[in-house]
Amino acid sequence: MPLPHTVTIVEVGPRDGLQNEAHIIPTAIKIDFINQLSETGLRVIETTSFVSPKWIPQLADHVAVFQGITKKDNIAYPVLIPNLVGLQRAMVIGVKDIAVFTTPSEMFSQKNTHCSVAESLQRIKEITTVAKEQDIRIRGYLSCVLGCPYQGEILPEAVLEVAEQLIQLGCYEVSLGDTIGVGTKDSVKALLDVLIKKIPVDQLAVHFHDTYGRAIENIHLALTYGIHVIDSSVSGLGGCPYAKGATGNVATEKVLVLLQELGINTDVDIAKINKVSHFIRNFLKNQHDKTISPDK
């Protein structure tokens, strides 16, 4: 299959990128971060998550962040929704794009959401039933599609089964998450060979963590299958709080360089992305330095 002519970058830095930061980031910085990203040509910026502060304290300010950003008409600002309560709170402030999440790994599901995969799908059904009635767009995330920190190997057929259920529940797209970054070209190929027999590539996206430095080659392989939606995070921010050892997402800057080399259009200005990356990286470094040396 020829490479796609255009690729959509889903920028996950403000949510997936920041959720595992140890020090609470001021709401104003998050808003500034997202507003700067909105000026880069990105068309999808994942903004926050309506998860309970008990589980992810970093995102406790989700309402203030979503209401505080300057929204552009040609940009989607999805938020992650864990349950019906989260959806109802998001609807009150006008959220129109959401993401739901589950996994083919029973053990990861228990660690992450304290329920079985079947129970997580039932929660998603509750969310999607209401969301579809309100014309809210729904994206699906699948975690640990290429390996689980607790369960080990994940079979492609298990990924397919859950991905098909997400689509049946109303997800327009399923993002395939290599949460701990163990994917190789062989395992990615094995997964995609199974999935594309049953799911159109237009309904698949990829979400790689760069734990072992293989994310870019895995993305390149996914492009050869015609997949044209890639999740990434500026400066490679990220890491899952429920997956020990999972390092950051693949950096948006690296993805853009790859796509530029391949002659694939994104409409994203790499110079502006680098500037935003510098901004958030410097803030986090300064915040870290102040914590280590409070008197300086």
Backbone as CSV, one residue per row, in Angstrom:
resi,resn,N_x,N_y,N_z,CA_x,CA_y,CA_z,C_x,C_y,C_z
1,MET,0.851,-1.193,0.000,0.000,0.000,0.000,0.888,1.245,0.000
2,PRO,0.582,2.245,-0.870,1.396,3.472,-0.892,1.241,4.252,0.407
3,LEU,2.254,5.043,0.720,2.194,5.880,1.913,1.081,6.910,1.776
4,PRO,0.444,7.302,2.878,-0.588,8.339,2.801,-0.002,9.678,2.366
5,HIS,-0.809,10.481,1.681,-0.357,11.806,1.251,-0.355,12.805,2.408
6,THR,-1.290,12.627,3.319,-1.380,13.513,4.482,-1.546,12.681,5.745
7,VAL,-1.095,13.238,6.849,-1.212,12.586,8.152,-1.743,13.595,9.154
8,THR,-2.636,13.136,10.019,-3.139,13.961,11.115,-2.369,13.619,12.386
9,ILE,-1.798,14.637,12.998,-1.128,14.464,14.282,-2.133,14.753,15.395
10,VAL,-2.304,13.807,16.293,-3.108,14.036,17.497,-2.131,14.352,18.622
11,GLU,-2.089,15.614,19.013,-1.162,16.067,20.055,-1.741,15.735,21.429
12,VAL,-1.032,14.847,22.157,-1.540,14.384,23.448,-0.762,14.958,24.625
13,GLY,0.146,15.905,24.348,0.983,16.458,25.405,0.244,17.024,26.603
14,PRO,-0.787,17.850,26.409,-1.446,18.463,27.563,-2.143,17.475,28.499
15,ARG,-2.512,16.313,27.981,-3.159,15.315,28.844,-2.215,14.146,29.124
16,ASP,-1.971,13.331,28.146,-1.132,12.153,28.351,0.301,12.540,28.665
17,GLY,0.728,13.671,28.127,2.092,14.118,28.377,2.335,14.608,29.782
18,LEU,1.355,15.284,30.360,1.547,15.912,31.670,1.006,15.091,32.830
19,GLN,0.182,14.093,32.563,-0.539,13.426,33.649,0.372,12.755,34.679
20,ASN,1.570,12.377,34.277,2.448,11.650,35.178,3.531,12.528,35.802
21,GLU,3.462,13.852,35.556,4.433,14.752,36.172,4.224,14.784,37.695
22,ALA,5.325,14.689,38.421,5.237,14.585,39.883,4.765,15.876,40.540
23,HIS,5.150,17.020,39.973,4.810,18.304,40.572,3.616,18.914,39.847
24,ILE,2.669,19.419,40.600,1.459,19.989,40.004,1.819,21.228,39.181
25,ILE,1.382,21.227,37.951,1.657,22.328,37.024,0.527,23.345,37.137
26,PRO,0.836,24.625,37.273,-0.216,25.639,37.400,-1.175,25.608,36.203
27,THR,-2.426,25.847,36.485,-3.451,25.856,35.437,-3.101,26.856,34.338
28,ALA,-2.592,28.013,34.708,-2.255,29.042,33.717,-1.196,28.545,32.735
29,ILE,-0.252,27.743,33.213,0.781,27.197,32.328,0.161,26.201,31.354
30,LYS,-0.738,25.369,31.843,-1.410,24.403,30.957,-2.202,25.134,29.874
31,ILE,-2.890,26.179,30.258,-3.681,26.946,29.295,-2.764,27.594,28.256
32,ASP,-1.682,28.186,28.714,-0.714,28.806,27.800,-0.138,27.759,26.850
33,PHE,0.199,26.615,27.384,0.738,25.495,26.603,-0.215,25.124,25.467
34,ILE,-1.480,24.933,25.804,-2.470,24.541,24.788,-2.696,25.663,23.780
35,ASN,-2.758,26.884,24.261,-2.950,28.013,23.335,-1.787,28.129,22.353
36,GLN,-0.579,27.880,22.818,0.562,27.900,21.907,0.464,26.756,20.886
37,LEU,0.053,25.602,21.333,-0.121,24.471,20.409,-1.167,24.788,19.348
38,SER,-2.170,25.558,19.714,-3.236,25.913,18.775,-2.740,26.793,17.636
39,GLU,-1.560,27.365,17.782,-0.999,28.243,16.759,-0.017,27.528,15.822
40,THR,0.109,26.214,15.956,1.133,25.484,15.209,0.622,24.815,13.932
41,GLY,-0.698,24.794,13.740,-1.256,24.068,12.609,-1.857,22.734,12.989
42,LEU,-1.708,22.329,14.246,-2.347,21.102,14.719,-3.864,21.212,14.600
43,ARG,-4.504,20.083,14.325,-5.961,20.079,14.202,-6.651,19.298,15.316
44,VAL,-5.858,18.557,16.101,-6.418,17.819,17.238,-5.449,17.960,18.407
45,ILE,-5.934,18.504,19.529,-5.118,18.689,20.726,-5.891,18.120,21.911
46,GLU,-5.421,16.993,22.427,-6.082,16.405,23.594,-5.791,17.286,24.804
47,THR,-6.828,17.765,25.435,-6.702,18.873,26.370,-6.520,18.469,27.826
48,THR,-7.325,17.522,28.288,-7.282,17.135,29.695,-8.085,15.852,29.867
49,SER,-8.326,15.474,31.108,-9.149,14.303,31.397,-10.089,14.624,32.551
50,PHE,-11.328,14.164,32.424,-12.315,14.375,33.473,-12.319,13.183,34.435
51,VAL,-11.125,12.791,34.815,-10.935,11.714,35.774,-10.968,12.297,37.179
52,SER,-11.252,11.472,38.163,-11.276,11.938,39.542,-9.882,12.388,39.977
53,PRO,-9.783,13.530,40.659,-8.492,14.000,41.184,-7.835,12.978,42.108
54,LYS,-8.632,12.085,42.674,-8.092,11.031,43.549,-7.098,10.155,42.798
55,TRP,-7.383,9.939,41.494,-6.548,9.035,40.713,-5.452,9.775,39.957
56,ILE,-5.766,10.934,39.401,-4.767,11.719,38.660,-4.816,13.159,39.172
57,PRO,-4.130,13.468,40.266,-4.183,14.826,40.834,-3.740,15.905,39.852
58,GLN,-2.830,15.578,38.960,-2.313,16.566,38.008,-3.422,17.161,37.150
59,LEU,-4.487,16.409,36.918,-5.551,16.869,36.020,-6.812,17.282,36.776
60,ALA,-6.650,17.611,38.039,-7.799,18.027,38.852,-8.429,19.322,38.358
61,ASP,-7.662,20.112,37.611,-8.150,21.408,37.126,-8.762,21.307,35.729
62,HIS,-9.312,20.140,35.381,-9.788,19.921,34.009,-10.832,20.931,33.553
63,VAL,-11.740,21.297,34.434,-12.778,22.262,34.043,-12.154,23.625,33.750
64,ALA,-11.288,24.081,34.653,-10.648,25.395,34.472,-9.796,25.422,33.205
65,VAL,-9.097,24.329,32.915,-8.266,24.278,31.715,-9.128,24.335,30.465
66,PHE,-10.143,23.498,30.402,-10.970,23.459,29.192,-11.678,24.789,28.969
67,GLN,-12.176,25.382,30.032,-12.864,26.666,29.892,-11.896,27.807,29.619
68,GLY,-10.649,27.663,30.054,-9.712,28.766,29.951,-8.988,28.881,28.627
69,ILE,-8.918,27.803,27.859,-8.167,27.866,26.603,-8.942,28.651,25.544
70,THR,-8.196,29.224,24.607,-8.803,29.912,23.468,-9.013,28.887,22.356
71,LYS,-10.259,28.543,22.128,-10.570,27.477,21.172,-10.712,28.035,19.757
72,LYS,-10.138,27.336,18.797,-10.260,27.702,17.391,-11.270,26.775,16.718
73,ASP,-12.035,27.327,15.788,-13.095,26.557,15.153,-12.595,25.346,14.371
74,ASN,-11.368,25.427,13.861,-10.855,24.336,13.028,-9.998,23.339,13.806
75,ILE,-10.064,23.407,15.122,-9.294,22.489,15.965,-10.236,21.745,16.906
76,ALA,-10.023,20.427,17.028,-10.767,19.628,18.002,-9.965,19.579,19.297
77,TYR,-10.674,19.719,20.414,-10.036,19.694,21.733,-10.648,18.562,22.569
78,PRO,-10.344,17.316,22.229,-10.949,16.200,22.962,-10.463,16.101,24.396
79,VAL,-11.295,15.503,25.239,-10.927,15.228,26.628,-11.168,13.752,26.897
80,LEU,-10.372,13.193,27.799,-10.526,11.790,28.156,-11.634,11.655,29.190
81,ILE,-12.506,10.675,28.975,-13.661,10.475,29.846,-13.616,9.063,30.434
82,PRO,-13.544,8.931,31.773,-13.448,7.601,32.375,-14.791,6.935,32.675
83,ASN,-15.848,7.745,32.824,-17.136,7.187,33.238,-18.252,8.191,32.929
84,LEU,-19.477,7.779,33.210,-20.634,8.615,32.900,-20.637,9.917,33.692
85,VAL,-20.167,9.873,34.932,-20.097,11.092,35.741,-19.167,12.101,35.079
86,GLY,-18.026,11.616,34.601,-17.093,12.496,33.917,-17.697,13.100,32.667
87,LEU,-18.443,12.292,31.911,-19.098,12.806,30.710,-20.105,13.889,31.059
88,GLN,-20.898,13.667,32.081,-21.919,14.648,32.453,-21.279,15.968,32.854
89,ARG,-20.152,15.921,33.562,-19.458,17.158,33.930,-18.884,17.847,32.704
90,ALA,-18.400,17.053,31.749,-17.831,17.619,30.528,-18.907,18.256,29.664
91,MET,-20.078,17.645,29.612,-21.161,18.171,28.788,-21.631,19.535,29.283
92,VAL,-21.584,19.721,30.598,-22.034,20.991,31.185,-21.230,22.163,30.638
93,ILE,-19.960,21.940,30.335,-19.115,23.045,29.859,-18.886,22.986,28.344
94,GLY,-19.694,22.194,27.658,-19.705,22.260,26.201,-18.694,21.408,25.458
95,VAL,-18.162,20.365,26.083,-17.227,19.463,25.399,-17.942,18.763,24.241
96,LYS,-17.301,18.738,23.074,-17.892,18.134,21.876,-17.096,16.948,21.330
97,ASP,-15.892,16.725,21.869,-15.053,15.610,21.450,-14.517,14.911,22.687
98,ILE,-14.706,13.605,22.754,-14.217,12.855,23.907,-13.421,11.635,23.453
99,ALA,-12.675,11.092,24.390,-11.993,9.824,24.168,-12.325,8.900,25.335
100,VAL,-12.543,7.629,25.011,-12.766,6.605,26.027,-11.610,5.613,25.936
101,PHE,-11.430,4.800,26.954,-10.251,3.947,26.957,-10.526,2.607,27.614
102,THR,-9.858,1.598,27.086,-9.852,0.275,27.687,-8.592,-0.434,27.207
103,THR,-8.543,-1.728,27.368,-7.350,-2.498,27.053,-7.729,-3.948,26.791
104,PRO,-6.951,-4.674,26.018,-7.192,-6.116,25.882,-6.586,-6.916,27.035
105,SER,-5.859,-6.243,27.945,-5.204,-6.928,29.057,-6.068,-6.886,30.314
106,GLU,-6.477,-8.054,30.794,-7.298,-8.108,32.001,-6.542,-7.542,33.206
107,MET,-5.257,-7.863,33.321,-4.501,-7.403,34.482,-4.289,-5.893,34.461
108,PHE,-4.026,-5.346,33.270,-3.852,-3.896,33.197,-5.173,-3.189,33.481
109,SER,-6.265,-3.759,33.029,-7.581,-3.161,33.291,-7.834,-3.079,34.793
110,GLN,-7.484,-4.130,35.508,-7.685,-4.118,36.962,-6.804,-3.069,37.632
111,LYS,-5.560,-2.939,37.184,-4.647,-1.968,37.773,-5.046,-0.531,37.430
112,ASN,-5.504,-0.324,36.209,-5.764,1.021,35.694,-7.143,1.532,36.083
113,THR,-8.153,0.676,35.929,-9.536,1.127,36.156,-10.274,0.280,37.189
114,HIS,-9.570,-0.660,37.822,-10.130,-1.447,38.917,-11.388,-2.210,38.493
115,CYS,-11.354,-2.716,37.274,-12.469,-3.517,36.781,-11.970,-4.432,35.671
116,SER,-12.799,-5.375,35.285,-12.445,-6.281,34.199,-12.597,-5.562,32.857
117,VAL,-12.080,-6.169,31.800,-12.248,-5.597,30.459,-13.730,-5.511,30.109
118,ALA,-14.481,-6.550,30.431,-15.918,-6.542,30.140,-16.618,-5.413,30.874
119,GLU,-16.248,-5.208,32.135,-16.848,-4.111,32.910,-16.454,-2.759,32.336
120,SER,-15.205,-2.632,31.862,-14.786,-1.356,31.270,-15.579,-1.066,30.001
121,LEU,-15.857,-2.095,29.234,-16.659,-1.912,28.018,-18.101,-1.534,28.356
122,GLN,-18.606,-2.029,29.470,-19.946,-1.640,29.898,-19.970,-0.169,30.299
123,ARG,-18.920,0.301,30.971,-18.821,1.725,31.304,-18.772,2.565,30.029
124,ILE,-18.006,2.083,29.065,-17.898,2.808,27.800,-19.246,2.850,27.092
125,LYS,-19.976,1.761,27.154,-21.307,1.750,26.539,-22.209,2.807,27.168
126,GLU,-22.135,2.962,28.485,-22.925,3.993,29.165,-22.533,5.383,28.665
127,ILE,-21.234,5.579,28.479,-20.737,6.872,28.001,-21.177,7.123,26.572
128,THR,-20.962,6.150,25.703,-21.226,6.358,24.281,-22.715,6.489,23.987
129,THR,-23.532,5.814,24.760,-24.985,5.934,24.553,-25.434,7.381,24.717
130,VAL,-24.952,8.027,25.776,-25.314,9.425,26.022,-24.610,10.342,25.030
131,ALA,-23.342,10.076,24.776,-22.569,10.941,23.885,-23.159,10.976,22.484
132,LYS,-23.572,9.836,21.977,-24.157,9.793,20.626,-25.462,10.571,20.569
133,GLU,-26.236,10.524,21.640,-27.495,11.284,21.687,-27.229,12.780,21.623
134,GLN,-26.054,13.202,22.104,-25.696,14.625,22.144,-24.780,15.027,20.989
135,ASP,-24.606,14.136,20.012,-23.741,14.402,18.848,-22.306,14.733,19.255
136,ILE,-21.832,14.057,20.267,-20.452,14.210,20.708,-19.610,13.138,20.011
137,ARG,-18.509,13.558,19.410,-17.625,12.619,18.721,-16.827,11.803,19.742
138,ILE,-16.657,10.514,19.432,-16.047,9.591,20.388,-14.848,8.887,19.743
139,ARG,-13.717,9.020,20.380,-12.513,8.306,19.954,-12.193,7.236,20.994
140,GLY,-11.646,6.120,20.562,-11.309,5.049,21.488,-9.813,4.857,21.625
141,TYR,-9.371,4.615,22.849,-7.979,4.259,23.120,-7.914,2.804,23.564
142,LEU,-6.922,2.092,23.044,-6.604,0.762,23.550,-5.183,0.790,24.097
143,SER,-5.033,0.481,25.368,-3.713,0.456,25.988,-3.100,-0.941,25.903
144,CYS,-1.773,-0.983,25.920,-1.027,-2.243,26.018,-1.320,-3.214,24.872
145,VAL,-1.430,-2.702,23.664,-1.781,-3.582,22.536,-0.610,-4.452,22.090
146,LEU,0.608,-4.093,22.481,1.781,-4.869,22.071,2.527,-5.492,23.250
147,GLY,1.933,-5.400,24.408,2.550,-5.973,25.595,2.084,-5.264,26.842
148,CYS,1.997,-6.004,27.932,1.477,-5.474,29.195,2.528,-5.655,30.287
149,PRO,2.702,-4.652,31.163,3.694,-4.785,32.231,3.336,-5.850,33.252
150,TYR,2.086,-6.260,33.307,1.635,-7.245,34.279,1.343,-8.605,33.642
151,GLN,0.827,-8.569,32.434,0.349,-9.792,31.788,1.322,-10.328,30.741
152,GLY,2.222,-9.459,30.269,3.171,-9.897,29.249,2.603,-9.785,27.851
153,GLU,2.758,-10.827,27.058,2.348,-10.805,25.661,0.837,-10.618,25.516
154,ILE,0.468,-9.824,24.536,-0.946,-9.620,24.192,-1.150,-10.100,22.750
155,LEU,-2.064,-11.001,22.555,-2.287,-11.552,21.223,-3.032,-10.556,20.343
156,PRO,-2.664,-10.453,19.054,-3.373,-9.561,18.133,-4.879,-9.828,18.088
157,GLU,-5.268,-11.078,18.218,-6.696,-11.417,18.170,-7.454,-10.815,19.349
158,ALA,-6.782,-10.710,20.491,-7.414,-10.079,21.655,-7.603,-8.585,21.425
159,VAL,-6.628,-7.964,20.778,-6.736,-6.539,20.434,-7.884,-6.329,19.460
160,LEU,-7.963,-7.186,18.447,-9.027,-7.075,17.447,-10.402,-7.158,18.092
161,GLU,-10.577,-8.099,18.999,-11.884,-8.290,19.628,-12.360,-7.025,20.343
162,VAL,-11.462,-6.403,21.098,-11.862,-5.210,21.847,-11.988,-4.006,20.917
163,ALA,-11.112,-3.903,19.927,-11.197,-2.788,18.976,-12.525,-2.812,18.229
164,GLU,-12.953,-3.984,17.809,-14.237,-4.090,17.101,-15.388,-3.673,18.006
165,GLN,-15.296,-4.004,19.291,-16.364,-3.603,20.210,-16.401,-2.090,20.393
166,LEU,-15.234,-1.461,20.435,-15.208,0.000,20.556,-15.875,0.652,19.346
167,ILE,-15.598,0.146,18.182,-16.208,0.704,16.971,-17.710,0.472,16.981
168,GLN,-18.134,-0.704,17.403,-19.571,-0.990,17.490,-20.271,-0.072,18.486
169,LEU,-19.540,0.341,19.510,-20.120,1.228,20.525,-20.157,2.689,20.086
170,GLY,-19.547,2.990,18.932,-19.672,4.347,18.397,-18.382,5.115,18.234
171,CYS,-17.241,4.485,18.485,-15.968,5.175,18.290,-15.678,5.308,16.795
172,TYR,-15.387,6.526,16.332,-15.074,6.721,14.924,-13.661,6.256,14.607
173,GLU,-12.840,6.080,15.653,-11.431,5.736,15.459,-10.919,5.065,16.730
174,VAL,-10.021,4.098,16.547,-9.397,3.428,17.680,-7.893,3.663,17.607
175,SER,-7.344,4.227,18.667,-5.908,4.484,18.757,-5.237,3.306,19.447
176,LEU,-4.257,2.723,18.776,-3.574,1.530,19.260,-2.369,1.940,20.092
177,GLY,-2.444,1.735,21.394,-1.420,2.243,22.299,-0.388,1.202,22.705
178,ASP,0.875,1.473,22.370,1.977,0.659,22.866,2.465,1.309,24.160
179,THR,1.728,1.074,25.220,1.846,1.826,26.469,3.227,1.728,27.102
180,ILE,3.880,0.577,26.980,5.196,0.425,27.600,6.311,0.393,26.560
181,GLY,5.968,0.653,25.311,6.981,0.832,24.282,7.759,-0.406,23.891
182,VAL,7.148,-1.579,24.040,7.860,-2.824,23.733,7.687,-3.270,22.290
183,GLY,6.893,-2.544,21.517,6.625,-2.947,20.141,7.865,-2.967,19.273
184,THR,7.926,-3.955,18.394,8.982,-4.054,17.384,8.314,-4.068,16.015
185,LYS,9.105,-3.948,14.970,8.529,-3.989,13.633,7.774,-5.296,13.415
186,ASP,8.311,-6.401,13.929,7.645,-7.697,13.751,6.321,-7.760,14.496
187,SER,6.295,-7.266,15.739,5.047,-7.342,16.510,4.011,-6.356,15.995
188,VAL,4.456,-5.189,15.531,3.523,-4.225,14.934,2.923,-4.805,13.657
189,LYS,3.763,-5.425,12.847,3.282,-6.043,11.605,2.274,-7.145,11.913
190,ALA,2.582,-7.971,12.884,1.672,-9.063,13.243,0.321,-8.515,13.700
191,LEU,0.348,-7.424,14.462,-0.895,-6.820,14.936,-1.700,-6.230,13.787
192,LEU,-1.044,-5.433,12.962,-1.770,-4.762,11.877,-2.269,-5.748,10.835
193,ASP,-1.519,-6.807,10.610,-1.981,-7.824,9.652,-3.321,-8.412,10.074
194,VAL,-3.498,-8.575,11.374,-4.766,-9.101,11.894,-5.866,-8.041,11.852
195,LEU,-5.546,-6.831,12.278,-6.569,-5.798,12.406,-7.146,-5.352,11.066
196,ILE,-6.284,-5.145,10.074,-6.790,-4.555,8.829,-7.645,-5.522,8.015
197,LYS,-7.667,-6.771,8.410,-8.573,-7.705,7.747,-10.015,-7.443,8.140
198,LYS,-10.197,-6.815,9.291,-11.555,-6.600,9.805,-11.897,-5.132,10.031
199,ILE,-10.889,-4.275,10.177,-11.133,-2.871,10.482,-10.477,-1.996,9.419
200,PRO,-11.219,-1.069,8.800,-10.615,-0.169,7.801,-9.502,0.664,8.423
201,VAL,-8.441,0.916,7.657,-7.328,1.699,8.192,-7.773,3.106,8.567
202,ASP,-8.837,3.604,7.956,-9.338,4.937,8.292,-9.868,5.007,9.720
203,GLN,-10.072,3.850,10.344,-10.566,3.828,11.717,-9.481,3.442,12.724
204,LEU,-8.236,3.442,12.276,-7.131,3.084,13.157,-6.127,4.231,13.256
205,ALA,-5.582,4.416,14.445,-4.487,5.351,14.687,-3.438,4.614,15.498
206,VAL,-2.231,5.182,15.580,-1.187,4.548,16.385,-0.673,5.517,17.443
207,HIS,-0.298,4.938,18.568,0.123,5.710,19.746,1.301,4.965,20.376
208,PHE,2.509,5.377,20.013,3.702,4.673,20.477,4.434,5.444,21.570
209,HIS,4.882,4.708,22.579,5.824,5.247,23.552,7.218,4.831,23.111
210,ASP,8.190,5.681,23.431,9.531,5.509,22.868,10.509,4.903,23.872
211,THR,10.034,3.983,24.684,10.813,3.402,25.773,12.154,2.834,25.304
212,TYR,12.137,2.167,24.167,13.355,1.531,23.658,13.827,2.138,22.344
213,GLY,13.339,3.337,22.046,13.798,4.042,20.858,13.315,3.469,19.538
214,ARG,12.209,2.732,19.579,11.717,2.099,18.345,10.449,2.750,17.797
215,ALA,9.982,3.811,18.433,8.689,4.379,18.044,8.674,4.860,16.595
216,ILE,9.729,5.540,16.153,9.737,6.101,14.807,9.709,4.995,13.745
217,GLU,10.504,3.943,13.930,10.476,2.868,12.936,9.131,2.148,12.941
218,ASN,8.497,2.062,14.103,7.173,1.445,14.168,6.118,2.316,13.477
219,ILE,6.238,3.633,13.649,5.328,4.546,12.950,5.524,4.436,11.442
220,HIS,6.769,4.384,11.011,7.058,4.243,9.578,6.373,3.001,9.026
221,LEU,6.460,1.907,9.764,5.803,0.678,9.322,4.287,0.864,9.250
222,ALA,3.709,1.496,10.258,2.258,1.719,10.261,1.827,2.547,9.059
223,LEU,2.659,3.504,8.664,2.344,4.326,7.487,2.249,3.473,6.226
224,THR,3.065,2.431,6.141,3.025,1.573,4.941,1.726,0.785,4.852
225,TYR,0.998,0.707,5.964,-0.315,0.059,5.957,-1.425,1.056,5.612
226,GLY,-1.060,2.315,5.442,-2.047,3.335,5.125,-2.604,4.060,6.332
227,ILE,-2.124,3.738,7.512,-2.582,4.449,8.710,-2.096,5.893,8.641
228,HIS,-3.003,6.834,8.872,-2.668,8.243,8.673,-3.061,9.136,9.841
229,VAL,-3.189,8.541,11.028,-3.398,9.307,12.251,-2.379,8.827,13.276
230,ILE,-1.584,9.764,13.801,-0.500,9.429,14.718,-0.619,10.273,15.984
231,ASP,-0.645,9.624,17.129,-0.609,10.326,18.408,0.841,10.614,18.776
232,SER,1.093,11.797,19.300,2.444,12.139,19.743,2.361,13.276,20.752
233,SER,3.489,13.537,21.400,3.533,14.563,22.436,4.779,15.414,22.262
234,VAL,4.612,16.740,22.256,5.785,17.601,22.123,6.791,17.288,23.222
235,SER,8.046,17.305,22.843,9.151,17.063,23.766,9.177,15.633,24.307
236,GLY,8.326,14.753,23.747,8.304,13.371,24.217,7.778,13.215,25.627
237,LEU,6.915,14.154,26.058,6.359,14.092,27.406,5.459,12.868,27.552
238,GLY,5.366,12.377,28.766,4.358,11.357,29.017,4.876,10.152,29.758
239,GLY,3.966,9.264,30.007,4.229,8.072,30.793,2.968,7.714,31.529
240,CYS,2.683,6.432,31.605,1.430,6.017,32.239,1.643,5.768,33.726
241,PRO,0.838,6.392,34.602,1.023,6.191,36.034,0.740,4.764,36.485
242,TYR,0.085,3.969,35.626,-0.241,2.590,35.980,0.622,1.574,35.232
243,ALA,1.683,2.067,34.583,2.600,1.174,33.876,4.018,1.558,34.242
244,LYS,4.547,0.931,35.287,5.877,1.260,35.778,6.910,1.080,34.671
245,GLY,7.769,2.090,34.515,8.828,2.003,33.523,8.455,2.528,32.151
246,ALA,7.200,2.871,31.961,6.783,3.409,30.664,7.287,4.843,30.538
247,THR,8.151,5.067,29.574,8.677,6.415,29.379,7.738,7.203,28.480
248,GLY,8.204,8.335,28.003,7.341,9.263,27.303,6.825,8.793,25.964
249,ASN,5.829,9.525,25.498,5.312,9.317,24.151,6.384,9.672,23.136
250,VAL,6.220,9.185,21.927,7.103,9.623,20.859,6.941,11.132,20.691
251,ALA,8.060,11.826,20.488,8.027,13.280,20.393,7.398,13.733,19.083
252,THR,6.519,14.708,19.161,5.900,15.274,17.962,6.956,15.775,16.987
253,GLU,8.026,16.371,17.519,9.097,16.876,16.658,9.708,15.760,15.817
254,LYS,9.947,14.602,16.433,10.529,13.473,15.711,9.581,12.953,14.635
255,VAL,8.313,12.894,14.971,7.325,12.423,13.998,7.278,13.359,12.796
256,LEU,7.297,14.652,13.059,7.244,15.626,11.966,8.472,15.529,11.071
257,VAL,9.630,15.289,11.654,10.839,15.119,10.850,10.699,13.898,9.943
258,LEU,10.220,12.791,10.495,10.003,11.589,9.687,9.057,11.869,8.530
259,LEU,7.932,12.490,8.822,6.930,12.739,7.788,7.463,13.707,6.737
260,GLN,8.232,14.677,7.166,8.842,15.624,6.240,9.800,14.897,5.290
261,GLU,10.598,13.999,5.847,11.537,13.229,5.028,10.812,12.341,4.015
262,LEU,9.628,11.868,4.394,8.849,10.995,3.513,7.961,11.764,2.540
263,GLY,7.969,13.095,2.655,7.150,13.916,1.768,5.670,13.869,2.083
264,ILE,5.346,13.611,3.351,3.948,13.520,3.778,3.539,14.820,4.451
265,ASN,2.425,15.376,4.044,1.958,16.668,4.557,1.206,16.516,5.874
266,THR,1.401,17.484,6.769,0.666,17.517,8.035,0.019,18.871,8.308
267,ASP,0.466,19.917,7.610,0.038,21.299,7.863,0.523,21.828,9.199
268,VAL,1.425,21.095,9.861,1.945,21.524,11.150,3.315,22.169,10.942
269,ASP,3.513,23.310,11.565,4.758,24.066,11.448,5.758,23.528,12.473
270,ILE,6.800,22.855,11.984,7.747,22.218,12.900,8.532,23.244,13.715
271,ALA,8.793,24.407,13.152,9.507,25.442,13.899,8.675,25.912,15.093
272,LYS,7.367,26.065,14.881,6.487,26.481,15.975,6.357,25.375,17.023
273,ILE,6.322,24.122,16.566,6.277,23.000,17.506,7.537,22.974,18.366
274,ASN,8.680,23.198,17.743,9.937,23.225,18.500,9.926,24.331,19.553
275,LYS,9.327,25.465,19.206,9.248,26.579,20.152,8.368,26.214,21.350
276,VAL,7.229,25.566,21.084,6.343,25.144,22.181,7.038,24.082,23.029
277,SER,7.729,23.177,22.367,8.466,22.134,23.079,9.489,22.753,24.025
278,HIS,10.192,23.759,23.536,11.192,24.463,24.361,10.520,25.117,25.567
279,PHE,9.358,25.709,25.356,8.616,26.379,26.430,8.258,25.401,27.548
280,ILE,7.621,24.289,27.199,7.138,23.381,28.250,8.296,22.623,28.883
281,ARG,9.305,22.297,28.103,10.463,21.584,28.652,11.204,22.469,29.655
282,ASN,11.383,23.742,29.319,12.070,24.659,30.231,11.274,24.880,31.510
283,PHE,9.944,24.995,31.362,9.132,25.171,32.562,9.283,23.977,33.495
284,LEU,9.178,22.770,32.940,9.264,21.571,33.767,10.648,21.436,34.401
285,LYS,11.678,21.790,33.663,13.041,21.732,34.209,13.203,22.716,35.362
286,ASN,12.719,23.944,35.158,12.819,24.952,36.215,12.031,24.538,37.448
287,GLN,10.860,23.955,37.213,10.043,23.503,38.334,10.763,22.401,39.106
288,HIS,11.390,21.502,38.371,12.145,20.418,38.992,13.347,20.959,39.763
289,ASP,14.063,21.897,39.148,15.242,22.464,39.792,14.886,23.192,41.082
290,LYS,13.772,23.917,41.084,13.347,24.634,42.284,13.006,23.677,43.408
291,THR,12.457,22.523,43.046,12.102,21.526,44.057,13.349,20.936,44.688
292,ILE,14.367,20.709,43.868,15.607,20.136,44.397,16.383,21.161,45.212
293,SER,16.415,22.414,44.733,17.174,23.476,45.406,16.258,24.643,45.723
294,PRO,15.381,24.523,46.725,14.403,25.559,47.017,14.989,26.900,47.410
295,ASP,16.238,26.923,47.860,16.843,28.175,48.311,17.514,28.944,47.191
296,LYS,17.578,28.336,46.019,18.272,29.002,44.900,17.298,29.681,43.984
